Amino acid sequence: MPEQLWITAFLNHYLGSAVSAMLSALGIHPAHPAAPMSNTFAMELLVFLLLIVFFVAVRSSLTVEQPGGLQNVVEMLDEYISGQAHEIIGHEYQGYVPYVMTLGFFILLSNVIGLVPGFESPTADPVVPLGLAATTFIYYHFHGIRHHGGSYIKQFLGPVWYLAPLMFLIEVISHFARILSLTVRLYANMFAGELVTLAFFSLVPLLVPIVFIGLHLGVAIIQTFIFVVLAMVYLGGALAEEH
């Protein structure tokens, strides 16, 4: 039986049998049928539920006459992300801001939730950054094809026709390398941050770990910003018109 967080144990206790039965019906046999849900999945689910509560709270508090603090903060973030998206993606940026905002909120909360005792950052498990990177990869290629149609492939061929096969191979490799780059950057930084914070909490439980908590928080924000900006850069490249 793997080591479980309290929330993972809670979910497996009440939902483990049902999840195992569902997985078995799909031909998937978990290594631990009594505990099919991992800590990473439990934390992802918690982040998802917290974000749903957050978005519902923001939606229910929206007002024009007397906007509250929460509304002001969200509007400020929306204006900032929209401004960045306009500069990076272009004049059609509005349709892509919801994905970018949701991506940013999910990564940020996943990064910082590990600072709460009894929880872990799901982004410290490589599966989660890989999933986010793969989703972004599919998202920007989908919209590139939707925007350009069949001519989207021209972005992979380069300006010189006789070098097109070589350029196509290079471009395909470079695009798949983006998945690896996004995954490793987010995972390595969050895993290292959690490891260092935990180590100093174990050695010096007072005062000193506060510094590393601050550093961990700073890294969490920076890594969220980098991931979101790169997602917008890739979107902008996929939507760019040939000149």
C-alpha positions in Angstrom: 0.0 0.0 0.0 1.5 3.4 -1.0 1.9 6.2 1.5 -1.2 8.4 1.3 -2.1 11.9 2.3 -5.1 12.3 4.5 -7.2 13.5 1.5 -6.1 10.6 -0.6 -6.9 8.1 2.1 -10.3 9.8 2.5 -11.1 9.5 -1.2 -9.9 5.9 -1.5 -11.9 4.9 1.6 -15.2 6.2 0.2 -14.6 6.0 -3.6 -11.8 3.5 -4.0 -14.0 0.5 -4.7 -16.1 2.4 -7.3 -13.0 3.8 -9.0 -11.3 0.3 -9.1 -14.5 -1.2 -10.6 -14.7 1.5 -13.3 -11.0 1.1 -14.2 -11.4 -2.7 -14.4 -14.3 -2.2 -16.7 -12.0 -0.2 -19.0 -9.4 -2.9 -18.8 -7.1 -1.0 -16.4 -6.0 -2.8 -13.4 -4.5 -0.6 -10.6 -1.5 -1.8 -8.7 -3.4 -1.3 -5.4 -7.1 -1.9 -6.0 -7.9 -0.7 -2.5 -6.2 2.6 -3.2 -6.5 3.3 -6.9 -6.2 7.1 -6.5 -2.7 8.5 -6.0 -1.7 11.6 -4.0 -1.2 13.5 -7.2 -4.7 12.7 -8.5 -6.2 13.7 -5.1 -4.4 17.0 -5.1 -5.4 17.7 -8.7 -9.0 17.0 -7.8 -8.7 19.3 -4.8 -7.2 22.1 -6.9 -10.0 21.7 -9.4 -12.7 21.9 -6.8 -11.0 24.9 -5.1 -10.9 26.7 -8.5 -14.6 25.9 -9.1 -15.4 27.4 -5.7 -13.2 30.4 -6.5 -14.8 31.1 -9.9 -18.3 30.7 -8.5 -17.5 33.2 -5.7 -16.1 35.6 -8.3 -19.1 35.3 -10.5 -21.6 35.7 -7.7 -19.8 38.8 -6.4 -19.6 40.7 -9.8 -21.1 44.1 -9.6 -20.7 47.4 -11.4 -21.8 49.7 -8.5 -19.5 48.5 -5.7 -16.9 46.1 -6.8 -15.3 44.2 -4.0 -11.7 43.4 -3.3 -11.9 39.9 -5.0 -13.5 41.3 -8.1 -10.8 44.1 -8.3 -8.0 41.5 -8.0 -9.4 39.3 -10.7 -10.1 42.2 -13.0 -6.5 43.4 -12.5 -5.2 39.9 -13.4 -7.6 39.7 -16.4 -6.4 43.1 -17.7 -2.8 42.1 -17.3 -3.1 38.8 -19.0 -5.3 40.3 -21.7 -2.6 43.0 -22.3 0.1 40.4 -22.6 -2.1 38.2 -24.9 -2.7 41.2 -27.1 1.0 41.9 -27.5 2.0 38.3 -28.0 -0.9 36.6 -29.8 -2.3 39.5 -31.8 -5.6 41.2 -32.4 -7.6 38.0 -32.1 -6.3 37.4 -28.6 -9.7 37.6 -26.8 -10.8 34.1 -27.7 -7.7 32.6 -26.1 -7.6 34.5 -22.8 -10.0 32.1 -21.0 -7.7 29.1 -21.6 -4.6 31.1 -20.6 -6.2 32.4 -17.5 -7.5 29.0 -16.5 -4.1 27.4 -17.2 -2.4 30.1 -15.0 -4.8 29.7 -12.1 -4.5 25.9 -12.1 -0.7 26.0 -12.2 -0.4 28.7 -9.6 -2.7 27.0 -7.1 -1.0 23.6 -7.8 2.4 25.2 -7.2 1.5 26.9 -3.9 -0.9 24.3 -2.3 2.1 22.2 -1.3 3.0 25.0 1.2 -0.1 23.9 3.3 0.8 21.2 5.8 -0.7 17.9 4.9 -0.8 18.7 1.1 1.6 18.2 -1.8 2.0 20.2 -5.0 0.7 18.1 -7.9 3.1 19.9 -10.2 6.0 18.3 -8.3 4.9 15.1 -10.0 6.1 15.0 -13.7 2.8 13.5 -14.8 1.0 16.8 -14.2 3.4 19.2 -15.9 3.5 16.7 -18.8 -0.3 16.7 -19.0 -0.4 20.5 -19.0 2.3 20.7 -21.6 0.6 18.2 -23.9 -2.7 20.0 -23.5 -1.1 23.3 -24.5 0.6 21.5 -27.4 -2.7 20.2 -28.7 -4.5 23.4 -28.1 -2.2 25.7 -30.1 -1.9 23.3 -33.0 -5.6 22.8 -33.1 -6.2 26.6 -33.3 -3.4 26.9 -35.8 -5.1 24.4 -38.1 -8.5 26.0 -37.4 -7.1 29.4 -38.3 -5.0 28.6 -41.3 -6.6 25.4 -42.6 -4.3 23.2 -44.7 -1.9 26.1 -45.2 -0.8 25.7 -41.6 1.8 23.1 -42.7 3.6 25.9 -44.5 4.9 27.0 -41.1 6.9 23.8 -40.9 8.4 24.0 -44.4 10.4 27.2 -44.4 10.9 29.8 -47.1 13.2 27.7 -49.4 11.4 24.9 -51.2 14.3 22.5 -51.6 15.0 22.6 -47.9 11.4 21.9 -47.0 11.9 18.2 -46.1 14.8 19.1 -43.7 12.9 22.1 -42.3 9.8 20.0 -41.7 11.8 17.4 -39.7 13.5 20.1 -37.7 10.2 21.9 -37.0 8.5 18.7 -35.9 11.3 17.9 -33.5 11.4 21.4 -32.1 7.6 21.4 -31.5 7.7 18.1 -29.6 10.7 19.4 -27.7 8.4 22.2 -26.4 6.5 19.5 -24.5 9.7 18.3 -22.8 10.9 21.9 -22.1 7.6 22.9 -20.5 7.4 19.7 -18.5 10.9 19.6 -17.2 11.1 23.3 -16.3 7.9 23.3 -14.2 8.5 19.9 -12.6 12.1 20.3 -11.7 11.6 23.7 -10.1 8.6 22.7 -8.1 10.1 19.3 -7.0 13.3 21.0 -5.9 11.4 23.8 -4.1 9.3 21.3 -2.2 12.3 19.2 -1.4 14.4 22.1 0.0 11.5 23.5 2.0 10.8 20.1 3.5 14.4 19.5 4.3 14.8 22.8 6.2 11.5 22.3 8.0 12.9 18.9 9.2 16.3 20.4 10.3 15.2 23.8 11.6 11.5 23.9 12.3 11.4 27.6 13.2 12.3 30.9 11.5 14.8 29.7 8.9 12.2 27.7 6.8 10.1 30.9 6.5 12.8 32.2 4.1 12.5 29.1 2.0 8.7 29.3 2.0 9.1 32.8 0.6 11.5 31.5 -2.1 9.2 28.6 -2.9 6.3 31.1 -3.3 8.4 33.2 -5.6 9.4 30.3 -7.7 5.8 29.1 -7.9 4.7 32.5 -9.3 7.6 32.8 -11.7 7.1 29.3 -13.1 3.4 30.0 -13.6 4.3 33.2 -15.4 6.8 31.5 -17.6 4.5 28.6 -18.5 1.6 31.0 -19.4 3.8 33.4 -21.4 5.3 30.5 -23.4 1.8 29.1 -24.1 0.9 32.5 -25.5 4.1 32.6 -27.5 3.3 29.2 -29.1 -0.3 30.4 -29.8 0.9 33.5 -31.4 3.3 31.6 -33.6 0.6 29.1 -34.6 -1.8 32.0 -35.5 0.8 34.2 -37.2 0.3 35.1 -40.9 3.0 34.6 -43.4 4.7 37.8 -44.7 
